[in-house]
Amino acid sequence: MFLSVFDVFKIGIGPSSSHTMGPMSAANRFLDLILSDDWPRPAGAHVAALKVSLHGSLAFTGIGHGTGRAVVLGLMGEAPQSVDPDAMDGIIAEVERTGRVTPPGHPAYDFQPKTDLIYDKKVPLPGHANGMAFEALDKDGRLLLKRIYYSIGGGFVVTDTELEAMRGHKKISSDRVPYPFASAKEMLEMARGAGLSIAAMKRANEETKMSSTELDEGLDRIWDAMSRCIDRGLQVDGIMPGGLKVKRRARAIHEKLEAEWRSNRLNPLLANDWLSVYAMAVNEENAGGGRVVTAPTNGAAGVIPATVRYFLHFHEDATREDIHTFLLTAAAVGGIIKHNASISGAEVGCQGEVGSAAAMAAAGLAAVMDGSPEQIENAAEIALEHHLGMTCDPIAGLVQVPCIERNALGAVKAVTAASLAIKGDGTHFVPLDACIETMRQTGNDMSEKYKETSTGGLAVNVVEC
């Protein structure tokens, strides 16, 4: 099983990898399909108009997550990794004014967001909670092409047929990599057999696809994007968009911490405070639609950057190679979780988002603290175990409450888990694989009310102000 570190960590925009980045990418794929020969195009037929319907969680919380905006931007040819956040409002306004999308390389297509973008809360699509149907019509309104896409978490998008194939061949991989571990048990066995660290095995796998220099440069870009996101979040204040009137807090908290740091006053909560403010800075940026990195999702984007920045802050001898080790180890664990369970809040609740992020962060931190593969696996298990059952119930469908603070607590749990694991010898009662399977089963049993639909939990028990 091979999932690249650059599939786990993708540079994009907020507020959601599954509800924003995924739909934008799906729109990109549909545009590519229109121009291709991969569909039975009737002779003389020309696409003149487009329609899109959103289903399941995308319909219930799509407005709060900016899903409709993402679809419009995607149909204009914008991609998550390159769209300018400052230009998005203008692009949306132009489409609403003209009733057309004009993606590069295409003719103009009729598309009026108010009528051609439907939030269908009544009809879920069968493959996944995050379903979308894209249609292309001729000038007389006759359907020429229809494709169903699913946003399966972390910005990953598949068609209905691709999803079926993935599930039918879940345990089979054609990737030729030296260490094709698909479970934590296999990962540990391969590490013992090869005498390598988890990061070294992950590096060897990645280097079958790219050079060592390309890998290191890519890891540097990921961390640079994460670090810049923290820095932006620490510099901006004001009210976050969406109508809840939630204030940004990271800047004010950071200023207080800086003052304490300069005064050398004793603060027994210092590490937790720094972890929390770093995580909140990222997720406030995410909530504002800024540039973020899926880690493994946008909703959980603050945990891993906060833990890395914490390590750099309190370990003066930390190196660039340590950051690479952290990210490679975290990606290895994230790939196992995604392969055997899910990282999608709409599929398994927030245990699959912040829980997975905490497990990945704990593993990465244990690795740079010279933990053995067994201690790293233990750290990931501790962090994930103590997120089991966590629901995804964002108020008003916005990635703000409880999401921002939840990332702060996820980072604190990650550091605690790594510390506990490093103080042991790696032996423990619950294997990481068992914890991942428990998360999957718990997600299957969880009511749909608590899986990113905002129809239960905090979303209905707190008055929106």
C-alpha positions in Angstrom: 0.0 0.0 0.0 1.5 3.3 -1.0 0.1 6.8 -0.4 2.5 9.6 -1.0 3.4 12.1 1.6 2.2 14.7 -0.9 -1.2 13.1 -1.1 -1.5 13.2 2.7 -0.2 16.8 2.9 -1.7 18.9 0.1 -1.5 22.7 -0.1 -4.9 24.2 -0.7 -7.4 26.6 0.8 -9.9 26.6 3.6 -12.3 26.0 5.2 -12.6 22.3 4.3 -10.6 19.7 2.4 -13.6 17.5 1.8 -16.2 20.3 1.4 -14.1 23.0 -0.4 -11.0 21.5 -2.0 -12.7 18.3 -3.0 -15.6 19.9 -4.9 -13.2 22.3 -6.6 -11.1 19.4 -7.8 -14.2 17.5 -8.9 -15.2 20.5 -11.0 -11.7 20.5 -12.5 -12.1 16.9 -13.4 -15.5 17.4 -15.0 -14.1 20.2 -17.2 -11.2 17.9 -18.3 -13.7 15.2 -19.1 -15.8 17.5 -21.3 -12.8 18.2 -23.5 -11.7 14.5 -23.6 -12.9 11.6 -25.7 -13.7 9.5 -22.7 -17.4 9.8 -23.1 -19.9 8.9 -25.9 -20.3 12.4 -27.3 -23.2 12.5 -29.8 -22.3 13.6 -33.3 -22.5 17.4 -33.6 -23.4 17.9 -30.0 -21.8 20.8 -28.1 -21.9 21.5 -24.4 -23.7 24.8 -23.7 -24.7 24.6 -20.0 -23.7 23.0 -16.8 -25.6 22.0 -13.7 -24.4 20.6 -10.3 -26.2 19.0 -7.4 -24.7 18.5 -3.9 -25.8 15.6 -1.7 -25.5 14.3 1.8 -23.1 16.2 4.1 -22.2 18.6 1.2 -25.9 19.6 1.0 -26.4 20.0 4.7 -23.2 22.0 5.5 -22.1 23.1 2.1 -23.0 26.7 2.6 -21.0 27.0 5.8 -18.1 25.2 4.2 -18.1 27.3 1.0 -18.9 24.2 -1.1 -20.9 26.1 -3.7 -18.2 28.8 -4.0 -15.7 26.0 -4.5 -17.7 24.5 -7.3 -18.1 27.8 -9.1 -14.3 28.5 -8.7 -13.6 25.0 -10.0 -15.8 25.5 -13.0 -13.9 28.7 -13.7 -10.7 26.5 -13.9 -9.4 27.5 -10.5 -7.5 24.8 -8.5 -7.1 24.5 -4.7 -3.4 24.6 -4.8 -3.2 27.7 -7.0 -6.3 29.8 -6.6 -5.6 33.3 -5.1 -7.8 33.6 -1.9 -7.9 37.4 -2.4 -9.4 37.0 -5.9 -12.1 34.5 -5.1 -14.9 37.0 -4.3 -14.4 38.8 -7.6 -14.5 35.6 -9.6 -17.7 34.5 -7.9 -19.3 37.9 -8.4 -18.5 37.8 -12.1 -20.2 34.4 -12.6 -23.2 35.6 -10.7 -23.4 38.7 -12.8 -23.0 37.0 -16.2 -24.6 33.6 -15.5 -21.7 32.0 -17.2 -18.4 30.2 -16.4 -15.5 30.7 -18.7 -12.7 28.2 -17.8 -9.5 28.5 -19.9 -9.5 26.4 -23.0 -13.3 26.1 -23.0 -16.1 28.0 -24.6 -18.3 29.9 -22.1 -21.0 27.7 -20.5 -24.3 28.9 -19.0 -24.2 28.4 -15.3 -26.2 30.5 -12.9 -25.3 29.5 -9.3 -28.7 30.4 -7.9 -30.5 27.9 -10.1 -27.9 25.6 -11.5 -26.3 24.7 -8.2 -28.6 22.6 -6.0 -28.2 21.6 -2.4 -30.2 18.4 -2.4 -30.8 17.4 1.2 -33.4 14.8 0.3 -31.5 12.4 -1.9 -28.2 11.1 -0.7 -25.9 9.4 -3.2 -25.1 5.8 -2.2 -21.3 5.7 -2.3 -20.3 8.3 0.3 -21.7 11.0 2.5 -20.0 13.7 0.3 -21.6 13.2 -3.1 -21.8 15.5 -6.2 -23.5 15.1 -9.6 -22.2 17.2 -12.5 -24.2 17.5 -15.7 -23.4 18.9 -19.1 -26.3 19.9 -21.4 -26.7 21.2 -25.0 -28.3 24.5 -25.9 -31.7 22.8 -25.9 -31.3 21.5 -22.4 -30.7 17.9 -23.3 -28.4 16.0 -21.1 -25.1 15.0 -22.8 -22.9 13.9 -19.9 -23.3 13.2 -16.2 -20.7 12.2 -13.7 -20.9 11.5 -10.0 -18.0 12.3 -7.8 -17.3 11.7 -4.1 -15.1 13.8 -1.9 -13.7 11.2 0.4 -11.7 13.3 2.8 -8.4 15.1 2.7 -9.1 16.6 -0.7 -9.3 13.2 -2.4 -11.9 13.0 -5.1 -13.1 9.8 -6.9 -15.9 8.9 -9.3 -18.5 6.4 -8.3 -16.8 3.7 -10.4 -13.4 4.5 -8.9 -14.9 4.3 -5.4 -16.4 0.9 -6.1 -13.1 -0.3 -7.5 -11.2 1.0 -4.5 -13.5 -0.8 -2.1 -13.4 -4.0 -4.1 -9.6 -4.2 -4.2 -8.8 -2.5 -0.9 -6.2 -5.0 0.1 -4.5 -5.1 -3.2 -1.8 -2.7 -4.4 0.0 -2.5 -7.6 2.6 0.0 -6.4 6.1 -1.3 -6.6 7.7 0.1 -3.5 10.3 -1.6 -1.2 8.2 -1.3 2.0 4.5 -1.7 1.0 3.1 -1.8 4.5 -0.7 -1.6 4.7 -1.1 -1.9 8.5 0.9 -0.9 11.6 1.7 -4.6 12.2 3.3 -4.8 8.7 5.1 -1.5 9.2 6.7 -2.7 12.5 7.6 -6.1 11.0 9.3 -4.4 8.0 11.1 -2.0 10.2 12.5 -4.8 12.3 13.4 -6.9 9.3 15.2 -4.0 7.5 16.6 -2.4 10.6 15.2 1.0 9.4 13.1 3.7 11.0 9.6 4.4 9.8 10.7 7.6 8.2 13.6 5.8 6.3 11.1 3.2 4.9 8.7 6.0 3.9 11.6 7.8 2.2 12.6 4.7 0.3 9.1 4.3 -0.9 8.8 7.9 -2.0 12.1 7.8 -3.8 10.7 5.2 -6.2 8.6 8.1 -7.5 11.1 11.0 -7.3 14.7 11.9 -6.5 15.9 12.5 -2.9 16.3 16.1 -3.8 12.8 16.4 -5.1 11.4 14.8 -2.0 13.3 17.1 0.3 12.3 20.1 -1.6 8.7 19.0 -1.6 8.8 18.5 2.2 10.3 21.9 2.6 7.4 23.4 0.6 4.9 21.6 2.8 6.5 22.9 6.0 6.9 26.3 4.6 3.2 26.5 3.8 2.3 25.2 7.2 4.7 27.7 8.9 3.4 30.6 6.9 -0.1 29.7 7.8 0.8 29.8 11.5 2.5 33.2 11.1 -0.5 34.7 9.2 -2.9 33.4 11.8 -0.8 35.0 14.6 -0.9 38.4 12.9 -4.6 38.7 12.0 -7.5 39.5 14.2 -11.1 40.5 13.7 -14.3 38.5 13.1 -14.3 35.3 11.1 -16.8 35.0 8.1 -20.0 33.0 8.2 -22.4 34.8 10.5 -21.5 33.4 13.9 -19.4 36.5 14.7 -16.7 34.3 16.2 -13.6 36.4 17.0 -10.1 35.4 16.1 -8.1 34.9 19.3 -4.7 33.6 18.3 -3.1 37.0 17.8 -4.1 38.3 21.3 -3.1 35.1 23.0 0.2 35.1 21.1 1.0 38.7 22.3 0.4 37.7 25.9 2.6 34.6 25.5 5.4 36.7 24.0 5.2 39.1 26.9 5.5 36.2 29.4 8.4 34.7 27.4 10.3 38.0 27.6 9.6 38.4 31.3 10.9 34.9 32.2 7.9 34.5 34.5 7.2 30.9 35.5 4.3 29.4 33.7 3.6 25.7 34.2 1.2 25.7 31.3 3.6 27.3 28.9 4.0 24.3 26.5 0.3 23.8 26.3 -0.3 27.5 25.7 2.1 27.6 22.8 0.7 24.4 21.3 -2.8 25.8 21.5 -2.1 29.2 20.0 -0.2 27.7 17.0 -3.1 25.3 16.3 -5.7 28.0 16.7 -3.8 30.3 14.4 -3.9 27.7 11.6 -7.5 26.9 12.0 -8.6 30.5 12.2 -6.8 31.0 8.9 -8.6 27.9 7.6 -12.0 29.2 8.8 -11.3 32.5 6.9 -10.6 30.6 3.6 -6.9 31.1 3.7 -4.0 29.0 2.4 -3.6 25.8 4.5 -2.2 22.3 4.2 -4.4 19.2 4.6 -3.0 17.4 7.6 -4.7 15.1 6.9 -7.7 17.4 6.4 -8.4 21.1 6.6 -10.7 20.7 9.6 -7.7 19.1 11.4 -5.0 21.2 9.7 -3.7 22.8 12.9 -2.6 19.8 14.9 0.5 18.8 13.0 1.9 22.3 12.3 1.4 23.2 15.9 3.3 20.1 17.1 6.2 20.7 14.7 6.4 24.4 15.7 6.3 23.4 19.3 9.2 21.0 18.8 11.2 23.7 17.0 10.3 26.3 19.7 11.4 24.1 22.7 14.3 22.1 21.0 17.0 24.5 19.9 19.0 21.8 18.3 16.1 20.8 15.9 17.1 20.6 12.3 15.6 20.6 8.8 16.1 16.9 8.7 14.0 16.5 11.9 11.1 18.2 10.1 11.4 15.8 7.2 11.5 12.9 9.6 8.4 14.2 11.4 6.4 14.6 8.2 7.4 11.3 6.6 6.5 9.4 9.8 3.2 11.3 10.2 2.4 10.5 6.6 3.1 6.8 7.1 0.7 6.6 9.9 -1.9 8.8 8.1 -1.8 6.5 5.1 -2.5 3.4 7.3 -5.4 5.1 8.9 -6.9 6.2 5.6 -6.4 2.8 4.0 -8.0 0.9 6.8 -10.6 3.4 8.1 -11.2 7.0 7.1 -10.0 10.5 7.6 -13.4 12.0 6.6 -15.6 13.7 9.2 -18.6 13.0 7.0 -17.9 9.3 7.1 -16.7 8.6 10.6 -17.0 11.9 12.6 -14.2 14.0 13.9 -12.3 11.0 15.3 -11.3 10.5 11.7 -10.1 14.1 11.3 -8.6 15.5 14.6 -8.1 11.9 15.9 -6.1 11.0 12.9 -4.1 14.2 13.0 -3.3 13.7 16.6 -2.1 10.2 15.9 0.0 11.4 13.1 1.5 14.2 15.1 2.2 12.0 18.1 4.0 9.5 15.8 6.0 12.3 14.1 7.0 13.8 17.5 8.0 10.5 18.9 10.2 9.9 15.8 12.1 13.2 16.2 12.6 12.4 19.9 14.5 9.3 18.8 11.7 6.9 19.5 11.8 3.3 18.2 9.3 2.2 15.6 7.4 0.4 18.5 7.4 3.6 20.6 6.2 5.6 17.5 3.3 3.1 16.9 2.4 3.3 20.6 2.3 7.1 20.5 0.0 7.1 17.5 -2.3 4.5 19.2 -2.5 6.5 22.5 -3.4 9.7 20.6 -6.1 8.0 18.4 -7.5 6.0 21.2 -8.4 9.1 23.2 -10.3 10.6 20.3 -12.5 7.5 19.6 -16.2 8.4 19.3 -15.6 12.1 18.7 -18.5 13.5 16.7 -18.4 16.1 13.9 -21.1 18.6 14.7 -19.9 22.1 13.6 -22.3 24.9 14.5 -23.9 26.4 11.4 -21.8 24.1 9.3 -18.8 26.4 9.8 -15.3 25.0 10.6 -15.1 27.3 13.6 -16.9 25.9 16.7 -15.8 23.5 18.1 -13.2 22.9 15.3 -10.7 25.6 16.2 -10.3 24.7 19.8 -10.5 21.0 19.0 -7.3 21.3 17.1 -5.6 22.9 20.0 -6.6 20.1 22.3 -5.6 17.6 19.6 -2.1 19.0 19.6 -1.9 18.8 23.4 -3.0 15.2 23.3 -0.5 14.4 20.6 2.4 15.7 22.7 1.2 13.9 25.7 0.9 10.7 23.8 4.4 11.0 22.4 5.8 11.7 25.9 4.0 8.7 27.4 5.2 6.4 24.6 8.8 7.6 24.8 8.9 6.9 28.5 7.9 3.3 27.8 9.6 0.5 25.8 7.0 0.3 23.1 5.0 -2.6 24.5 1.3 -1.8 25.1 -2.1 -3.4 25.4 -4.0 -2.1 22.4 -2.3 -2.3 18.9 -2.7 0.7 16.6 -4.4 -1.5 14.1 -7.0 -2.5 16.6 -7.6 1.2 17.4 -8.0 2.1 13.8 -10.5 -0.7 13.2 -12.4 0.4 16.3 -12.5 3.9 14.8 -13.9 2.5 11.6 -16.6 0.5 13.4 -17.5 3.4 15.6 -17.9 5.6 12.6 -20.2 3.1 10.9 -22.3 2.9 14.1 -22.4 6.7 14.6 -25.7 8.4 13.8 -25.6 10.6 10.6 -26.6 13.5 12.9 -23.0 13.6 14.2 -21.1 13.2 10.9 -20.7 16.7 9.5 -24.4 17.3 8.8 -24.9 19.8 11.6 -28.2 18.1 12.5 -27.1 17.0 16.0 -24.9 17.8 18.9 -23.5 21.3 19.4 -24.9 22.3 16.1 -28.5 22.1 17.4 -28.0 22.7 21.1 -26.3 26.1 20.9 -28.2 29.2 19.9 -26.6 30.8 16.8 -25.8 34.4 17.6 
